[in-house]
Amino acid sequence: MEGEAKKVRLYSLSTCPQCKGVKQFLDNNNIKYELIEVDLLDSGEQWVASKELKRYNPSATFPTLVLEEVIKGLDEEAIRGALGIK
C-alpha cells in the first residue's frame, strides 16, 4: 500500500482543541486531507455535512477522521496505523 494515495477527510469544529490536535498531527506528517469545519459552514451546508458525518459516526462527535476506517477523537495510534505512519 505504500505510495498509494488515501483519501482523508476530517470533520472538525474550528474551536475544538482535539480537532486542532488532529489537524496538527496530519500536517506534521505531511498528510493531505479535506477539512470540513462544520461550524464555519452556512446552515444548509452544515445540514449536509452533519448528514455525511452521521453516516460515518452516528454519534456525530468531533473530530471524526475518515480514512479507510472511521477514527473517533484524537487517537494517534489508530491514525498512525490507518495511514501507515511509524
Secondary structure, 3 states (H helix, E strand, C coil): CCCCCCCCEEEECCCCHHHHHHHHHHHHCCCCCEEEEHHHCCHHHHHHHHHHHHHHCCCCCCCEEECCCEEECCCHHHHHHHHCCC
